[in-house]
Amino acid sequence: MIIIKSNLILLIPLNSIISALHGSRLRAADLRGGVSLVLAGLVAEGTTEISGIGHIGRGYENLDTKLQFLGADIKRSIPMASQL
């Protein structure tokens, strides 16, 4: 269920509804599309693996950490290289 109130969007999973999305192996081709894949993967049943995430890392710094802080079950398989 999606509830929109002024500047707030609430995404509430309904246990009685089976997700129409299923985890898969995907490739992010650009920034916005990549983030869309991440968000879809978070609500999909099963595991979603996204490659080509360099676009996402450049546009959204530490997205995985921020989503984990919000309770997302997300992890980066290969750590980002430290920036000099």
C-alpha positions as CSV (number, residue, x, y, z in Angstrom):
1,M,0.0,0.0,0.0
2,I,1.3,3.5,-0.8
3,I,0.1,6.5,1.2
4,I,1.2,10.0,0.1
5,K,0.8,12.9,2.6
6,S,2.3,16.2,1.6
7,N,6.0,15.6,1.4
8,L,5.9,12.0,2.9
9,I,5.4,8.7,1.1
10,L,4.7,5.6,3.1
11,L,5.3,2.1,1.5
12,I,3.4,-0.4,3.6
13,P,3.6,-4.1,2.6
14,L,0.4,-6.0,3.0
15,N,0.8,-9.5,4.3
16,S,-2.4,-10.6,2.6
17,I,-1.1,-9.6,-0.9
18,I,1.5,-11.7,-2.6
19,S,4.2,-9.7,-4.2
20,A,4.0,-9.6,-8.0
21,L,7.7,-9.0,-8.1
22,H,10.3,-11.8,-7.8
23,G,14.0,-11.5,-7.2
24,S,16.3,-11.8,-10.2
25,R,19.7,-10.9,-11.6
26,L,19.5,-7.4,-13.1
27,R,21.9,-4.8,-14.6
28,A,21.6,-1.0,-13.8
29,A,22.1,0.9,-17.1
30,D,21.8,4.4,-15.6
31,L,21.3,6.2,-12.3
32,R,17.5,6.6,-12.1
33,G,16.9,3.2,-13.6
34,G,19.4,1.6,-11.2
35,V,17.8,3.1,-8.1
36,S,14.4,2.0,-9.4
37,L,15.8,-1.6,-9.6
38,V,17.0,-1.3,-6.0
39,L,13.6,-0.2,-4.8
40,A,11.8,-2.8,-6.7
41,G,14.3,-5.4,-5.4
42,L,13.5,-4.4,-1.8
43,V,9.8,-5.2,-2.2
44,A,10.3,-8.3,-4.4
45,E,10.1,-11.8,-3.0
46,G,13.4,-13.6,-3.0
47,T,16.9,-12.2,-3.7
48,T,17.6,-9.5,-6.3
49,E,21.2,-9.1,-7.5
50,I,22.0,-5.9,-9.4
51,S,25.2,-5.4,-11.3
52,G,26.5,-2.2,-12.9
53,I,25.9,-0.2,-9.7
54,G,28.6,2.3,-10.4
55,H,25.9,4.7,-11.7
56,I,24.1,4.4,-8.4
57,G,27.2,5.0,-6.3
58,R,28.0,8.2,-8.1
59,G,24.5,9.6,-7.8
60,Y,23.5,8.4,-4.3
61,E,26.4,8.2,-1.9
62,N,26.2,5.3,0.6
63,L,22.7,4.3,-0.6
64,D,23.0,0.8,0.8
65,T,24.0,2.1,4.2
66,K,21.2,4.6,4.3
67,L,18.6,2.0,3.3
68,Q,20.0,-0.4,6.0
69,F,19.5,2.4,8.5
70,L,15.8,2.4,7.5
71,G,15.6,-1.4,8.0
72,A,16.3,-2.6,4.4
73,D,17.9,-6.1,4.0
74,I,20.5,-4.9,1.5
75,K,24.2,-5.6,1.1
76,R,27.0,-4.7,-1.2
77,S,28.9,-7.8,-2.4
78,I,32.0,-5.9,-3.3
79,P,32.9,-3.0,-1.1
80,M,33.3,0.4,-2.7
81,A,37.0,1.5,-3.2
82,S,38.0,4.2,-0.8
83,Q,38.1,7.6,-2.3
84,L,41.4,9.5,-2.1
